[in-house]
């Protein structure tokens, strides 16, 4: 009986936790799996050669390093890749960025970067970010937000928005 009562209490607690304002998507197994999949099996983890733009970015607080390279053809991100090392959040975010912006016009890629940063700062946004929303829960850990936005800030710099990139 005591075990059943404890299990029931746990279930009640879990249901409350999932509907509370403090619940974040990082708590959800599906989102965690998306992040881990991109960390363990990064997409486009390679240098683009030849590259039109190369940006080296680092987060000295935790040691994350990202070298973002991209090739632009007629205003479109024709190819993009990254190299580097760091925590699972920074590496997964870089992988997800490369998947998301490949083939986009540069203006659309910059807009997506701004939408992503707004999400990470808890600001309202207009777009559905798909799998990128798996990283939204990171904002519950302010120190880790810089890990998640590192590659996105590098993208903004590569696209010619250095003032915006420095903000993040």
SULUR-V728239 format. One record per residue. N is the residue number from 0. PSI is psi in degrees with one decimal (NA if undefined). D_FIRST is the distance of its C-alpha to the first C-alpha in Angstrom with 1 decimal. Layout:
BEGIN
n=N psi=PSI d_first=D_FIRST
n=N psi=PSI d_first=D_FIRST
END
This chain:
BEGIN
n=0 psi=-42.8 d_first=0.0
n=1 psi=-38.7 d_first=3.8
n=2 psi=-42.0 d_first=5.4
n=3 psi=-39.8 d_first=5.1
n=4 psi=-41.2 d_first=6.1
n=5 psi=-43.4 d_first=8.6
n=6 psi=-39.9 d_first=9.9
n=7 psi=-42.5 d_first=10.5
n=8 psi=-42.3 d_first=12.3
n=9 psi=-43.4 d_first=14.2
n=10 psi=-45.9 d_first=15.3
n=11 psi=-40.8 d_first=16.5
n=12 psi=-45.2 d_first=18.3
n=13 psi=-42.8 d_first=20.0
n=14 psi=-40.8 d_first=21.2
n=15 psi=-42.9 d_first=22.6
n=16 psi=-38.3 d_first=24.2
n=17 psi=-18.6 d_first=25.9
n=18 psi=-1.5 d_first=27.5
n=19 psi=156.0 d_first=28.5
n=20 psi=-24.1 d_first=32.2
n=21 psi=-11.8 d_first=31.4
n=22 psi=133.8 d_first=30.0
n=23 psi=154.0 d_first=32.7
n=24 psi=-23.0 d_first=33.4
n=25 psi=-20.3 d_first=33.3
n=26 psi=-17.1 d_first=29.5
n=27 psi=133.4 d_first=29.6
n=28 psi=-39.5 d_first=29.5
n=29 psi=-47.2 d_first=32.5
n=30 psi=-40.9 d_first=34.6
n=31 psi=-40.1 d_first=33.7
n=32 psi=-38.5 d_first=34.7
n=33 psi=-46.5 d_first=38.0
n=34 psi=-48.0 d_first=38.9
n=35 psi=-36.6 d_first=38.0
n=36 psi=-43.9 d_first=40.0
n=37 psi=-30.6 d_first=43.0
n=38 psi=-46.7 d_first=42.7
n=39 psi=-31.0 d_first=42.4
n=40 psi=67.3 d_first=44.9
n=41 psi=140.6 d_first=47.2
n=42 psi=138.5 d_first=49.6
n=43 psi=32.6 d_first=53.3
n=44 psi=84.2 d_first=52.9
n=45 psi=159.3 d_first=56.6
n=46 psi=142.6 d_first=59.8
n=47 psi=123.2 d_first=61.8
n=48 psi=122.4 d_first=65.4
n=49 psi=151.7 d_first=67.6
n=50 psi=141.1 d_first=65.8
n=51 psi=-30.1 d_first=67.3
n=52 psi=138.0 d_first=64.9
n=53 psi=129.0 d_first=63.0
n=54 psi=127.1 d_first=60.9
n=55 psi=127.6 d_first=59.3
n=56 psi=146.3 d_first=56.4
n=57 psi=157.1 d_first=54.2
n=58 psi=99.1 d_first=51.6
n=59 psi=-19.1 d_first=52.5
n=60 psi=-35.0 d_first=49.3
n=61 psi=-1.1 d_first=47.3
n=62 psi=9.3 d_first=50.0
n=63 psi=138.4 d_first=49.6
n=64 psi=133.2 d_first=52.9
n=65 psi=129.0 d_first=53.9
n=66 psi=111.5 d_first=57.3
n=67 psi=127.5 d_first=57.5
n=68 psi=141.3 d_first=60.4
n=69 psi=154.7 d_first=61.5
n=70 psi=129.9 d_first=64.4
n=71 psi=135.2 d_first=65.6
n=72 psi=119.3 d_first=67.8
n=73 psi=44.3 d_first=69.3
n=74 psi=15.1 d_first=66.7
n=75 psi=141.4 d_first=63.7
n=76 psi=93.7 d_first=61.3
n=77 psi=-32.7 d_first=62.4
n=78 psi=145.1 d_first=60.5
n=79 psi=143.7 d_first=58.1
n=80 psi=169.7 d_first=56.4
n=81 psi=154.0 d_first=54.9
n=82 psi=160.0 d_first=54.8
n=83 psi=-172.8 d_first=53.1
n=84 psi=159.9 d_first=50.1
n=85 psi=-165.9 d_first=47.3
n=86 psi=166.7 d_first=43.7
n=87 psi=-34.6 d_first=41.7
n=88 psi=-47.7 d_first=42.0
n=89 psi=-40.8 d_first=45.8
n=90 psi=-40.6 d_first=46.4
n=91 psi=-41.0 d_first=44.1
n=92 psi=-41.7 d_first=45.8
n=93 psi=-42.0 d_first=49.2
n=94 psi=-45.2 d_first=48.3
n=95 psi=-38.1 d_first=47.0
n=96 psi=-49.3 d_first=50.1
n=97 psi=-42.2 d_first=52.4
n=98 psi=-42.1 d_first=50.8
n=99 psi=-36.1 d_first=50.9
n=100 psi=-12.2 d_first=54.5
n=101 psi=125.5 d_first=56.3
n=102 psi=-7.6 d_first=58.8
n=103 psi=151.4 d_first=58.6
n=104 psi=151.5 d_first=61.6
n=105 psi=-37.1 d_first=61.8
n=106 psi=-39.2 d_first=61.4
n=107 psi=-37.4 d_first=58.2
n=108 psi=-42.9 d_first=56.9
n=109 psi=-40.9 d_first=57.6
n=110 psi=-42.5 d_first=56.0
n=111 psi=-41.0 d_first=52.8
n=112 psi=-41.2 d_first=52.9
n=113 psi=-41.0 d_first=53.2
n=114 psi=-42.7 d_first=50.3
n=115 psi=-46.7 d_first=48.1
n=116 psi=-38.1 d_first=49.1
n=117 psi=-43.2 d_first=48.4
n=118 psi=-44.0 d_first=44.9
n=119 psi=-23.8 d_first=44.3
n=120 psi=3.6 d_first=45.6
n=121 psi=15.3 d_first=43.4
n=122 psi=154.9 d_first=46.5
n=123 psi=146.8 d_first=46.7
n=124 psi=159.7 d_first=48.1
n=125 psi=-19.3 d_first=49.5
n=126 psi=149.4 d_first=48.8
n=127 psi=123.4 d_first=45.8
n=128 psi=6.4 d_first=45.6
n=129 psi=-133.8 d_first=43.6
n=130 psi=-23.6 d_first=42.0
n=131 psi=-24.8 d_first=43.5
n=132 psi=-13.1 d_first=40.8
n=133 psi=-25.9 d_first=38.4
n=134 psi=-5.6 d_first=40.0
n=135 psi=-35.1 d_first=39.5
n=136 psi=-17.7 d_first=36.3
n=137 psi=-28.0 d_first=38.5
n=138 psi=-14.5 d_first=39.9
n=139 psi=-12.4 d_first=36.8
n=140 psi=85.4 d_first=38.3
n=141 psi=-34.5 d_first=41.9
n=142 psi=-30.1 d_first=43.2
n=143 psi=-13.1 d_first=42.2
n=144 psi=-39.3 d_first=44.0
n=145 psi=-33.2 d_first=47.3
n=146 psi=-45.4 d_first=46.0
n=147 psi=-31.3 d_first=45.2
n=148 psi=-4.3 d_first=48.6
n=149 psi=-53.9 d_first=50.8
n=150 psi=-35.6 d_first=52.0
n=151 psi=-38.6 d_first=52.3
n=152 psi=-38.1 d_first=54.6
n=153 psi=-40.0 d_first=56.6
n=154 psi=-46.4 d_first=57.0
n=155 psi=-39.8 d_first=58.3
n=156 psi=-43.3 d_first=60.7
n=157 psi=-31.0 d_first=61.8
n=158 psi=5.5 d_first=62.5
n=159 psi=24.1 d_first=64.7
n=160 psi=58.4 d_first=62.4
n=161 psi=-33.3 d_first=62.4
n=162 psi=-41.8 d_first=62.0
n=163 psi=-39.9 d_first=58.9
n=164 psi=-38.2 d_first=57.5
n=165 psi=-23.9 d_first=58.0
n=166 psi=-34.6 d_first=56.0
n=167 psi=NA d_first=52.7
END
